[in-house]
Amino acid sequence: MTLGLTRQERRRLRIGVLFALPWIVGFLSFTIFPVAYSFYYSLNVFTTFGQPLHWVGLSNYVKLINDDLFWVSLYNTMYMVVFGVSFHIVLAIILGLLLNQNLRGVSIYRTVYYIPTIVPIVATSVLWMWVFNPEFGLINSALSVIDVHGPGWLTDPVLSKPSLILMGVWTIGGTLVIFLAGLQDIPQHLFDAAMIDGAGALQRIRNVTLPMLSPVIFFNVIIGVIAGFQIFAQAFIMTRGGPLDTTLFYAYYLYQNAFEFFQMPYASAMAWILFLVVMGTTLIIFRSSARLVYYEGEER
């Protein structure tokens, strides 16, 4: 079977396949096979680590539904996705508008905001543990100057998740750079026309900037939501899921089941539930984008 190709074209095709073969083998071996095997794993159970698997069907999934900590971890993660991503996006847009001005030294501020994003999350978490320390942390030390007794940011069940959201400001630089690129891509003549029509600064932001920036907002929301469902390092390093399980995020609870409790089939079931939740949330956002996202040149 030649597929209508000449001899030279078939030779080029074979060479191309040979060049791609290492990646294809690696992708099948280290991505597709582990993913497929994890689903098989989720339908089994073992009594002792290293012992043969025993088929139990959907029992692990039924067990998940009756697991209170499963729902707690899912709620904590959804909280971070909804409030954390919203805060992150809004703040990045505001900073993007400020740093999009043609002012002297603005490139320095852009660099300063971006640099923290290259710091590893482990180092960032250790740094913010010091910032949030109730005894000698930076925030409470600043509050003590004005005779205000600072709370335990990571030990108070009410403040633990908001504190981690606040910590997310440290990594806002990546999102900020994307928004800056989107803002600089908006045609200037749209702002000029709005000014001729008498639109003020806020009206131009509402009627010109945000609609033209909506594809970039949509992209950052998708990326933020997917990343939000995978939040792990902060809980693992800073809080260990406490206090009172208020930072027991889904990925951390999955890790506990897999590598601390050695319930690998149960953790595999959790991984597939997470996949379905992320996929469902992403599809909902994509469906809503038809009426919320504006692309230049399309008619409404």
Residue, then its C-alpha position, 0 to 999 in steps of 0.5 A: m500500500t503506497l497511499g499514492l506517494t512517490r518513492q521519494e515521498r515514502r522515503r521522506l515519510r519513513i525518515g520522519v517517522l524514525f525521527a518522531l519514533p523516540w517521542i512516540v515511544g516515550f509518550l506511549s510508555f510514560t503517558i498513555f500506558p500509565v494513564a490507562y493502567s491507573f484506570y485499571y488500578s482504580l477498579n482493583v484493590f490489594t490487601t498488602f502493598g506489593q500483593p496481587l490486585h483483586w478486582v472490585g469493580l466500582s467499589n473504590y468510586v462508591k467508597l469515595i462518595n461515602d468518604d467525608l474527607f473526599w468532599v472536604s478536599l473537593y470543597n477546599t479545592m473548589y474554593m481556591v479555584v473560584f476565589g483564588v482564580s477570580f482574585h488573581i485575574v482581577l488583580a492581574i488586569i488592574l496591574g496590567l492596566l497600570l503597567n501598560q502606561n507609557l511612563r518612565g521606568v515602567s519596564i523596571y516595574r514589569t520586571v520586578y513583578y515577573i521575577p518572583t514567577i521564576v522562583p520554585i514553589v518550594a522556595t516560595s512556600v518556605l518564604w511565605m511561611w516566614v511572612f505568615n509566622p504569627e510571632f516574627g513574620l513580616i505581616n504581624s511585625a508590621l501590624s505590631v508597629i501600629d499596636v495591632h495583634g496579628p492573627g495566626w494566618l495559617t493556623d486560623p481555620v477561617l484565614s488559612k485559605p484566604s492566606l494562601i490566595l494572598m500568597g498567590v499574588w507572588t506568582i501573578g507575574g506570568t498572568l500579568v505578562i500575558f495581559l500586557a501582551g493582550l493590552q498592547d495588541i488592542p488597536q489605538h484607533l478604538f480608544d481614539a474613537a471612544m474619546i471622540d464619542g466622549a467616553g471617560a477612562l472607565q467607559r473606555i475600559r468597560n466598552v473597549t478594553l475588556p471586550m477586546l481583552s476577553p480572549v486573553i481573559f478566557f485563556n488565563v481563566i482556563i489555565g488558572v482553573i486547571a492549575g487551581f485544581q492541582i494545588f498541592a505544594q502549599a498544603f504539603i509544605m506549609t500546612r499539611g492540610g490543617p488547621l482542621d482540614t481547611t487546606l486539605f486540597y484534593a491533590y494533597y489528599l490524593y497524595q496521602n492516599a497514594f504515598e502515605f496510606f499506600q492505597m494506590p487503587y483508591a488514589s487512582a480512583m481519585a485521580w480519575i474523578l479529578f480528571l472528570v471534574v476538571m474536564g467538566t469545568t473546562l467544558i462549561i467555561f468553553r460553552s459560556s465563552a460563546r457569549l462572553v468572549y469577543y473576537e475582533g471582526e466578529e458580528r454580535 
